[in-house]
Amino acid sequence: MSGPGNQARQHRAVIRAIADLRRGVPVVVREDARALVVLASEFADDGLTPLRALGLDELQLVITAQRAAVLNIPPTGRDSVVLALSPHLDGATLRSLADPTSDLDHPLRGPFRLATSDIGPAGAAVTLCKRARLLPAAVCGVVPADDAAAWAAEHDLLLADATAVAAYEGEEARTLTPVSGAAVPLAESENTRIVAFRPADAGIEHVAIIVGAPHAESPVLVRLHSECFTGDLLASLRCDCGDQLRGAIRLMQEEGKGVLLYLAQEGRGIGLINKLRAYAIQDQGFDTMEANRRLGFEDDERVFQPAAEMLRHLGIAKVRLLTNNPDKVEGLRRLGIDVVERVGHAFPPNNHNQAYLATKARHGHKL
């Protein structure tokens, strides 16, 4: 059965599945006639108790192709790689295969055995872990029944469809709407209004900081700023985020108007905890992008659709984009926003972020 009502139910199921994964509770993911029980790998205990209790003995570890490359597993041509697990593998070893912060303590890994058959929605299992802001790795078992919904109900587990998992991020962005706004004078600009946006499912909220009174008929100075707890709030010297945030508002004040979209995409979309893990890996000698890949993520997991939807709600179709990142320019253009100009936004480095800025420059940022 399809239709708006069924799609809404499937979307709610994904939301609840994300919440259960974050609590260390298994969920069921279904794709066509195949289904998997999924446990986020970072919650794997020594006995894999949540899965063994369901009578599942043949288990697999699903990781991303990026993490597989770090473990020297040959590419399979897929975004996710499924490894067959030995019955004697303990939780600590499983967690270490997913968490790269201890890789240098275990230089010799394997041999690894790929699963011999297609176990269905493995990619959706990893995507769910990403949406839950967990490590992108899952311990999975095949649901031993033709009727996955009945089996999930029997074991009191949430069931999510792989198609709804894939559509989840876009659906959240598509339904963003402004829900509250107020004048909030800031140190860099007293004539400022903040508008909060929320998706229909009451999920992650994004914020627009509006300086002055931008006119939709002319290109508006706009910055997409991903939240950075360490840089924006604590003035961390490891990045330039705090400088960019305050500098953007200051420039908009000087021009008399502008819009800064403060997006809930911490750590290039991997979340605060994973960002701190990436920092720990960087302290071992890897750069920002290498750290993300070792964790199993893409170089950049952010999406630009929330920003495009927010701009449309604000009546802004043409922008002068305040960024050093050409990907932001192209990302907005693909979503129907007319980027008439890229405005540079660089700041002097310090002793702690020189390598970080150099890495961004190597990956195309105009610094």
KAWO-V617447 format. One record per residue. RES is the residue in three letters. PSI is psi as a letter, one per 40 degrees, with the letter a starting at -180 (* if undefined). NEAR is the number of other C-alpha atoms within 12 Angstrom. D_LAST is the distance of its C-alpha to the last C-alpha in Angstrom with 1 decimal. Layout:
res=(RES RES)
psi=(PSI PSI)
near=(NEAR NEAR)
d_last=(D_LAST D_LAST)
This chain:
res=(MET SER GLY PRO GLY ASN GLN ALA ARG GLN HIS ARG ALA VAL ILE ARG ALA ILE ALA ASP LEU ARG ARG GLY VAL PRO VAL VAL VAL ARG GLU ASP ALA ARG ALA LEU VAL VAL LEU ALA SER GLU PHE ALA ASP ASP GLY LEU THR PRO LEU ARG ALA LEU GLY LEU ASP GLU LEU GLN LEU VAL ILE THR ALA GLN ARG ALA ALA VAL LEU ASN ILE PRO PRO THR GLY ARG ASP SER VAL VAL LEU ALA LEU SER PRO HIS LEU ASP GLY ALA THR LEU ARG SER LEU ALA ASP PRO THR SER ASP LEU ASP HIS PRO LEU ARG GLY PRO PHE ARG LEU ALA THR SER ASP ILE GLY PRO ALA GLY ALA ALA VAL THR LEU CYS LYS ARG ALA ARG LEU LEU PRO ALA ALA VAL CYS GLY VAL VAL PRO ALA ASP ASP ALA ALA ALA TRP ALA ALA GLU HIS ASP LEU LEU LEU ALA ASP ALA THR ALA VAL ALA ALA TYR GLU GLY GLU GLU ALA ARG THR LEU THR PRO VAL SER GLY ALA ALA VAL PRO LEU ALA GLU SER GLU ASN THR ARG ILE VAL ALA PHE ARG PRO ALA ASP ALA GLY ILE GLU HIS VAL ALA ILE ILE VAL GLY ALA PRO HIS ALA GLU SER PRO VAL LEU VAL ARG LEU HIS SER GLU CYS PHE THR GLY ASP LEU LEU ALA SER LEU ARG CYS ASP CYS GLY ASP GLN LEU ARG GLY ALA ILE ARG LEU MET GLN GLU GLU GLY LYS GLY VAL LEU LEU TYR LEU ALA GLN GLU GLY ARG GLY ILE GLY LEU ILE ASN LYS LEU ARG ALA TYR ALA ILE GLN ASP GLN GLY PHE ASP THR MET GLU ALA ASN ARG ARG LEU GLY PHE GLU ASP ASP GLU ARG VAL PHE GLN PRO ALA ALA GLU MET LEU ARG HIS LEU GLY ILE ALA LYS VAL ARG LEU LEU THR ASN ASN PRO ASP LYS VAL GLU GLY LEU ARG ARG LEU GLY ILE ASP VAL VAL GLU ARG VAL GLY HIS ALA PHE PRO PRO ASN ASN HIS ASN GLN ALA TYR LEU ALA THR LYS ALA ARG HIS GLY HIS LYS LEU)
psi=(h a i d d d d d d d d d d d d d d d d d d e e f h i i h h h h b e i i i h h h h d e e h i d e f d d d d e e e h d h i i h h i i d d d d d d e f h i i e e i d i h h h h h i d e h i d d d d d d d d h e e e d e e g d h i a i i h i h e i h f b f d d d d d d d d d d e f i h g i i h i i h h f i d g d d d d d d d e f i i h i i d d d d d e d d d d d d d e h i h e i i i h g h i d e h d g i h h h h i h i d e f a h i i h h h h h a g i h d e i h h h i h h h h i g d d d d d e f i e e a e d d d d d d d d d d d d d d e e i i h h h h h g f h f f e e i d d d d d d d d d d d e e e i a d d d d d d d e e i i d h e i i e d d d d d d d d d e f h d h i h h g i e h d d d d d d d d d e e h h h e i h h i f i i i i i d d e d d d d d d d d d f e i g *)
near=(8 11 9 10 11 15 21 23 22 31 33 28 30 41 35 29 39 38 24 29 43 26 21 27 33 44 48 52 49 39 30 18 20 25 36 49 52 54 52 48 43 35 35 36 24 20 20 40 21 31 37 22 15 29 18 26 26 27 35 41 49 50 48 41 33 34 37 38 24 30 32 20 25 21 20 19 13 18 26 36 43 39 38 30 30 21 18 16 25 21 30 20 28 38 33 31 45 43 43 40 31 23 24 21 13 15 15 14 20 21 14 21 20 26 25 12 14 22 36 31 38 45 37 43 55 43 44 46 46 37 39 38 33 39 47 50 50 54 52 45 41 39 38 23 19 16 20 30 29 18 26 28 15 16 22 18 30 35 41 46 41 32 27 33 39 27 25 37 33 25 29 34 34 25 28 33 32 26 21 16 18 17 19 19 18 20 13 22 29 22 26 30 28 29 30 29 36 30 27 22 26 21 27 27 30 38 38 43 45 41 37 30 23 32 21 23 12 19 26 37 44 49 47 46 45 39 31 34 27 25 26 25 15 15 18 19 24 31 35 37 36 26 31 33 38 28 27 39 41 29 28 35 29 18 19 23 32 41 47 45 40 38 37 33 34 30 37 30 31 38 34 25 23 36 37 25 30 36 30 25 27 28 20 20 17 23 28 39 33 30 37 38 36 43 47 43 46 27 24 28 27 30 30 37 32 40 47 41 35 41 45 27 24 33 20 30 31 31 39 34 39 36 35 28 29 24 24 37 33 23 23 34 25 16 25 21 31 28 33 21 24 29 26 24 31 25 23 17 20 17 14 17 25 21 24 31 31 23 23 27 19 16 21 16 22 23 24)
d_last=(51.5 48.5 47.7 45.7 47.8 47.4 43.6 43.5 45.6 43.4 40.3 42.1 43.0 39.4 38.6 41.7 40.9 37.4 39.2 41.8 39.3 37.7 41.2 41.9 44.3 44.6 44.2 45.4 43.1 45.0 44.2 47.2 50.1 48.0 46.9 45.4 45.8 42.3 41.7 38.2 38.1 37.0 40.4 42.4 45.2 47.4 50.0 47.6 50.1 48.8 49.1 52.2 53.9 53.5 55.4 52.3 52.7 50.6 47.0 43.7 40.2 37.5 34.0 30.9 30.2 27.1 29.3 32.1 29.9 29.2 33.0 33.5 35.4 35.4 33.7 36.2 34.3 34.0 31.4 33.8 36.0 39.5 41.1 44.8 45.6 48.5 50.9 50.7 46.9 46.3 43.8 42.0 41.3 40.2 37.8 36.4 35.8 33.7 31.9 29.8 29.6 32.8 32.1 32.1 35.5 36.9 35.7 38.6 38.7 41.0 42.7 41.7 43.9 42.5 44.6 47.1 47.2 44.8 44.9 43.6 40.8 38.9 35.6 36.5 37.4 33.9 32.4 34.7 33.5 29.8 30.9 32.7 29.6 31.5 30.8 30.9 34.3 37.8 41.4 43.4 47.1 48.7 50.7 54.4 55.6 55.6 55.0 51.7 52.2 55.7 54.5 51.6 54.0 56.6 54.2 52.6 49.1 46.7 46.3 43.1 42.7 39.9 39.3 38.9 36.4 34.3 34.5 34.0 30.3 30.7 33.9 32.4 29.7 32.3 34.6 32.3 34.0 33.7 36.3 35.9 34.3 34.7 33.5 31.5 30.6 27.4 26.5 23.6 25.7 29.4 29.9 28.4 30.0 29.3 30.5 30.9 31.1 33.2 34.2 37.8 38.4 37.3 34.4 30.9 30.1 26.9 26.5 25.5 24.8 25.9 25.4 28.1 29.7 27.4 29.3 29.2 30.3 27.0 23.4 22.3 19.0 18.4 16.1 16.9 16.6 18.1 20.4 19.7 22.9 21.6 18.5 19.9 23.5 23.6 20.5 19.6 17.3 16.4 13.6 11.7 13.9 16.4 14.1 12.7 16.3 17.9 15.3 15.7 19.5 19.5 17.7 20.2 23.0 22.1 22.3 25.4 24.5 22.1 22.1 20.2 21.3 21.6 22.1 24.2 22.0 21.5 19.6 18.1 21.8 23.7 25.1 25.2 27.6 25.9 22.6 24.6 26.0 22.5 21.9 25.2 24.3 21.0 23.3 25.2 22.4 20.7 17.0 16.1 16.8 19.8 21.2 21.2 23.0 25.4 26.3 27.0 24.3 21.8 18.2 17.9 21.2 20.2 21.9 21.3 24.9 25.5 22.9 24.6 28.0 27.2 25.9 29.1 31.2 29.7 30.6 27.0 26.5 23.9 20.5 17.5 15.0 12.6 9.8 6.4 9.0 11.2 13.9 14.6 15.2 17.5 19.1 20.2 21.4 23.5 25.1 26.2 23.7 22.9 19.2 19.7 16.2 12.6 11.5 8.0 8.1 6.0 8.6 9.8 10.4 14.1 16.5 16.6 13.1 11.6 12.7 11.6 7.9 8.6 10.5 8.2 6.1 9.7 10.7 8.8 5.9 3.8 0.0)
